[in-house]
Amino acid sequence: MDRVFFTKGHGTANDFVILSDPDGELELTPALVAALCDRRRGVGGDGVLRVVRAAKHPEGAGQAADAEWFMDYWNSDGSIAEMCGNGVRVFARYLVANRLAAPGAEGLPVATRAGIMLAVVEADTIRVRMSTPKVYAASTATVGILTVPGLAVDCGNPHLVCGLHDGVELAGLDLSTGPAVDRSLFKAGVNVEFVEAAEALDGLDRHVRMRVHERGSGETMSCGTGALAVGAVALREAGLSSGSVAVDVLGGRLVVTCDEQGAWWLAGPAVLVASGEVTVPVPGHQPG
């Protein structure tokens, strides 16, 4: 048994178990991550956010001069991911709420495996300057007997954005298992977003609805980098070099913006809901 202190947080219902480990002393293993994320035997979550100083983590040390804190993100199955757009907003909320960092005039830098993200912390919303999404290939995803064309987008992690047409409804898709994709293109797996158009909204250039199947987590209520990928494709298809896209996910709404300077931003809520201690059984894991 492992006794672990945790905080629970979410961004548009994409939920995370947050572990404070400033000096990198916690023996975090795939088995422990999976046990913590178990919704019946653990805390429950789509992933784990370990809060560790960049200088104390081998993958963050190279960024320590520019960001004090490194977001060590793990999917719920114990696999490691490069980036999580909802996660980085929740991570920033945790840092500020626990007085581990104070945002500067330009925002709060957070080191990740996909580079440094800049978080602008507001009362209800956190905006994060993200990596520039790159559309790089055409591919398809298959759900049951339905095959949908899509575009591959690199957001620091891999995505496949598939637009629905011809009367296919987003709500009718069965995402209980992962869509079949081209494994030669997505050797490390891919997050697959299915998208349909939504009604126009004042002040926004596009409005869409999205569902997502995330590698290592299954279908989730939201995916921040997935929304970024969807926003990039929506603006591209509209012929716009800048603008804002509302992306409705199962857990709420995110707004993706490409500003006039070419910077990409992801905005949405980030909420801390509970803190406590959990004892989790981890087969084969020896407590540190």
N, C-alpha and C positions, 0 to 999 in steps of 0.2 A: 504494500500500500504506500502511496505517495500523498503527503499532505501538501497542498499547493494553495497559496493565497492568490486571489484573482480579482479582476474587475470585469464586468460584462458590459459591452457597448454595442451599438449598431448604427449603421448609416442606411436609411431607407430599408430597414429590416434585414440588411446583410449583416449578420451578427458575429461577434468575435469574443473570444476569451483573451483578456489582456493580462500578461504576466510581467510584473516589474522585476527586472534583473539588471540593474545599472552596471554592475561590474562583470557581467557575463559569467556568473558562477553556476547558474542552473544547468543541470544535465538534461537538456531538452532533446527528446528522442521521438521518432515517428510514433512509437507505441504510446508515449505519454500524451502527445498531441491528439491522437485519435481517441484516447480515453477521455480527455478533457472535453472534446467536441461531441462526444456521445450524448445524444439528447435524452436518453433514459438513464444512463449510469453515471454520466458526468455532468458538466455544466451545460453543455450544448452550444454549438456554434458552427459557423461556416469555416472558421479557421482560428488560428492563434496568432496574436500580435505580441511578440516579445519586445519589451522596452529596454534597450541596452545602449550604453554609450558607444558611439561609433569606434572610438579608440580601443574598446574592449572586445570588439567582434572582428574576426579575421576578414569578413567581407565588407566591413564598414570602415576599417582603419584608414584606407586610402581617401576617405571622404571626411575624416575627422577635422581637418582644418577648416572645412566649410559648414559642417553640421555637427552639433554635439551628440545628437541621438540618431540611432539606426533602427529602422523598423524591420525586425526579423519576422517575416511573415511565412506561416505554414498553412497549407490547406487542411481541411478536416480529416483527410485520410492519412496525414503525416508526411505528405510530399511538400517540397519547398517551392514557393512561387516567387517570381521576380518582382511583382508589383501588385498592389490592390488599391484602386482608387477610393473606394469607400473606407478601406482599412486605414489609409494614410490620413483621412479626415478624422476618423475616430482616434487614431494615434495622437494627432495634434491636440484634439480635445482633452485627452488624458494628460498630456504633458502640461497643458495650461491649468487644468483643474487641480492637478496635484503640485503645482508651483515648481515643476521641474524645468520649465522654460517659460520665457516671456516673449511674445512676438515682437520683433522690431518693426520699424517703420515700413519695411518692405515685406514683412511677413516672417514666418517661422520656418527655417530650413529643416527638412527631414531627409536623412540619408536612407536610400533603399537600394535593392539590388539592380534597379533600373536607373539609378542616378539620384540626384538630389531634387526633391520636390519642395515647392514653396507654399506654405499654408497661410492664408489670411483668415484669422479667427474672428468671427462675429458672434453675436449673442445666440442666434438660432441656426446660423448657417456657417459653414466653412468652405471657402473657395481655395482650391489647390491648383497652382500652376503645374501642369503635367508635361511629360515628354511629348514632343510633336508626333502625332500618329502618322504612320506611313502605310499607305495602301500599296501593296506590292504584288498581288497575284489574284487571279480569278480561280474559284474552286466551287465545290458543291458540298452540301450536307444532306444526308438522307435520314428521314424519320419515318419508320414503317415503310409504306409504299411510296411516300412522297420524297422526291429529290428536288432541292431548292438551290438555285445558283446563288453564289455570294462572292464577296470580296474579302481577301485576307488583309488584315490590318495589324501592324506591329505597334503596340502602345507601350513598349517595354516588356510586354508579354504578348503572346499570340492570340489573335481573334479572327473569327470568320463571321462576317455580317451578311445575313441572308434576308432579303426583302420578300415578303409574301404578296402574291398577286392572284388574279384569276379566281377570286372568291374564297381562297384559302384563309381561314380565320385563325388568328393567333391563339385564341382561347382553346381551340380544338386540338392543338398539338399535344402529343404524348411525349413528354420529356423525362419520364421516369427512368429511362436508360439513355445513355449518351448517343447523340447522332453519329452515324457513320460518316467519316471524313477521309480525305486522302492522306494516308499516313506517310507517304513519301514526301509530301509537302510539309506536314505538321509532325515532324519526328518526335518532338517533345510533348505532343498533345496540343489541344487548342480549346479555347472558350468559344462557344458557338452562340451567336445572338440571332434570334428571329424577330423581324420587325414588320410592323404595319403602320400605314399613315393614320394620323389622327386629325381632329378638327383644328383649324387655325386658331392661334392665341395672339392677343394683342402684345406687341413689343417683342415678339420672337419670330425668327425667320422660318422655322420649321417646328412641327410637333409630331412626335411618333410614339408608338407603344412598343415595348420590347419584352421578350422573355429570354432567359439565358440558361444554358447548361455549361457549368464551369468544370474544367478538368480538375479532378481531385476533390470536388465537393458536390457534384450533381447539380440539379436545378436549384438555383438560389432565388431569393426574393429580389435581389438587386446585384449589379456588378458595376462598379465605378469605371474601371477601364473599359468594360464592355460598352457602357454608355458613351464614353469618349470615342470608341471606334465607330459606334452607330452615328454619333454626331458628325464625325469626319466624313463618313460616307454620305450622310444626308446633305451636308453642305456641298460636297463634291458633285452629287447628282443634280443639285440645284444650280450649279455653275457659280457658286459663291466662294470667294477667297477669304471672307470673314463673315461672322454672324453668330447667332445663338440658336440652339436647338433644345427644346424641352423633350426629355426622354422619360416617359412614364414607365416605371417598372412595377412589379407586383407590390413592392413595399413603399411606393411613393413616387416622387418626381425628382429628377436630377436635371441640371441645366449645363449644357456644354457650350462654351464660347470660344471662338477664335477671334482675337481682337485685331485691330488694324496693324499692330506690330507683328502679327503672326504668332503670338503666344496663345497657348491652349489652356483653358481653365475648366475645372469641374466643380460645380457648386451644389450643395445640398446639406441636409441636416446631419449632425453627428451627436449622438446621445449616449451618455453613460447611465446605465440603469441599475446596477447593483455591484456590491463588493462583498467578498467573503472568503471562506476557506473551504476547500473541498478535499475529501480523501478519495482517491481513485485507484482501483486495482489495475495494474499494468502488467500483463503477462510477460515474463522474461525481462522486466525492467528492474534494475537494482538502484534503489534510491542513492543519490549522491551525498 
